[in-house]
Amino acid sequence: MHFTTPLLTLLSLSSTALSLGINCRGNGNCGLPDSRASLDRLRDVARGAGDHHFFQNGDHIACLQFGGAAGGSLCAFPQGTRGGIEGWKAKQLLGFIRDHGCTRCGSVPVNFPNDNDVNSAGQLTVNWVS
């Protein structure tokens, strides 16, 4: 009995991590101070993306150069999708990340708000890239 309780707790924690839905997580550099690299500014840049252009997994929809010692860029890109996502969908998903309270980095399942599981259709991610 005592053995199963910690095991069940561990399994529930790993299950939660695997089914992470909309969130504001990202690389440790996402917390560095740089007012030029914000989610709002990234959304402004993404408005220039074609609504019917397909972005495949890993394609950068929009990027902002990340100043300071870290270097790199803040970018939005799809991950784990089946066939990518269209520009209009990427713009909508960036809005959901912002509405969730994220100010720089985060991820949202492609089928949000109907489905908050990244494993079902992939996700749009905003993160620091080098």
C-alpha positions as CSV (number, residue, x, y, z in Angstrom):
1,M,0.0,0.0,0.0
2,H,2.7,2.4,0.9
3,F,4.6,1.6,-2.3
4,T,1.7,2.2,-4.6
5,T,0.9,5.7,-3.3
6,P,4.3,7.2,-4.4
7,L,4.1,5.2,-7.6
8,L,0.6,6.6,-8.4
9,T,1.8,10.1,-7.6
10,L,4.8,9.8,-9.9
11,L,2.6,8.4,-12.7
12,S,0.1,11.2,-12.4
13,L,2.9,13.8,-12.5
14,S,4.4,12.3,-15.6
15,S,1.0,12.1,-17.3
16,T,0.4,15.8,-16.6
17,A,3.8,16.7,-18.2
18,L,3.0,14.7,-21.3
19,S,-0.4,16.3,-21.8
20,L,0.7,19.9,-21.3
21,G,-1.9,22.2,-22.9
22,I,-1.8,25.9,-23.5
23,N,1.1,27.3,-21.4
24,C,3.7,30.1,-21.1
25,R,6.7,27.9,-20.8
26,G,9.9,28.2,-22.9
27,N,13.6,28.3,-22.9
28,G,15.3,29.9,-19.8
29,N,16.2,32.8,-22.0
30,C,12.5,33.7,-22.3
31,G,12.8,35.4,-18.9
32,L,15.7,37.7,-19.8
33,P,14.9,41.4,-19.9
34,D,14.5,42.7,-23.5
35,S,11.5,44.8,-24.3
36,R,12.1,44.5,-28.0
37,A,11.3,40.7,-27.9
38,S,7.7,40.5,-26.7
39,L,4.8,38.4,-27.7
40,D,2.9,41.5,-28.8
41,R,5.7,42.6,-31.1
42,L,6.0,39.1,-32.5
43,R,2.2,39.1,-33.2
44,D,2.7,42.4,-35.1
45,V,5.4,40.8,-37.3
46,A,3.2,37.7,-37.8
47,R,0.4,39.8,-39.3
48,G,2.6,40.0,-42.4
49,A,2.4,36.2,-43.0
50,G,0.1,35.1,-45.7
51,D,-3.2,33.8,-44.4
52,H,-3.2,30.8,-46.7
53,H,0.5,30.1,-46.6
54,F,1.3,26.7,-45.0
55,F,3.9,26.6,-42.4
56,Q,5.4,23.2,-41.8
57,N,6.8,21.9,-38.5
58,G,9.8,24.1,-37.6
59,D,9.1,26.8,-40.1
60,H,9.5,30.2,-38.6
61,I,6.2,32.1,-38.9
62,A,7.7,35.3,-37.4
63,C,10.9,36.1,-35.5
64,L,12.3,39.0,-33.5
65,Q,16.0,39.3,-32.8
66,F,16.8,38.8,-29.1
67,G,19.2,41.4,-27.8
68,G,21.6,41.1,-24.9
69,A,24.2,38.4,-24.1
70,A,21.9,35.5,-25.0
71,G,21.6,36.4,-28.7
72,G,19.3,34.4,-30.9
73,S,15.6,35.2,-31.7
74,L,12.1,34.9,-30.3
75,C,10.2,32.9,-33.0
76,A,6.8,31.3,-33.5
77,F,6.7,27.9,-35.2
78,P,4.5,24.8,-35.5
79,Q,5.6,21.5,-33.9
80,G,4.2,18.0,-34.2
81,T,1.5,18.9,-36.7
82,R,0.3,16.7,-39.5
83,G,0.9,18.8,-42.6
84,G,1.6,22.2,-40.9
85,I,-0.8,25.0,-40.3
86,E,-2.0,28.0,-42.4
87,G,-1.0,31.6,-41.6
88,W,-4.5,32.6,-40.4
89,K,-4.5,29.7,-37.9
90,A,-1.0,30.7,-36.7
91,K,-2.2,34.3,-36.1
92,Q,-5.3,33.0,-34.2
93,L,-3.2,30.7,-32.0
94,L,-0.7,33.5,-31.2
95,G,-3.8,35.5,-29.9
96,F,-4.7,32.5,-27.7
97,I,-1.2,32.4,-26.2
98,R,-1.5,36.2,-25.5
99,D,-5.0,35.8,-24.0
100,H,-3.6,33.1,-21.7
101,G,-1.4,35.8,-20.1
102,C,1.9,35.0,-21.8
103,T,4.1,37.9,-22.5
104,R,6.9,36.2,-24.4
105,C,7.1,32.4,-24.7
106,G,4.4,29.8,-24.8
107,S,2.7,27.0,-26.6
108,V,-0.9,26.2,-27.6
109,P,-2.5,23.1,-29.1
110,V,-3.5,23.6,-32.8
111,N,-7.1,22.7,-32.1
112,F,-7.4,25.0,-29.1
113,P,-9.9,25.9,-27.6
114,N,-11.9,22.8,-28.7
115,D,-8.9,20.5,-27.7
116,N,-6.2,21.4,-25.2
117,D,-4.0,18.4,-25.9
118,V,-0.8,19.0,-27.9
119,N,-0.7,15.3,-28.8
120,S,-3.8,15.3,-30.8
121,A,-2.8,17.6,-33.6
122,G,0.5,19.4,-32.6
123,Q,1.1,22.9,-31.3
124,L,2.2,26.4,-32.1
125,T,5.2,27.4,-30.0
126,V,6.8,30.7,-29.3
127,N,10.3,30.2,-28.0
128,W,13.9,31.4,-28.0
129,V,15.9,29.9,-30.8
130,S,19.6,30.3,-31.6
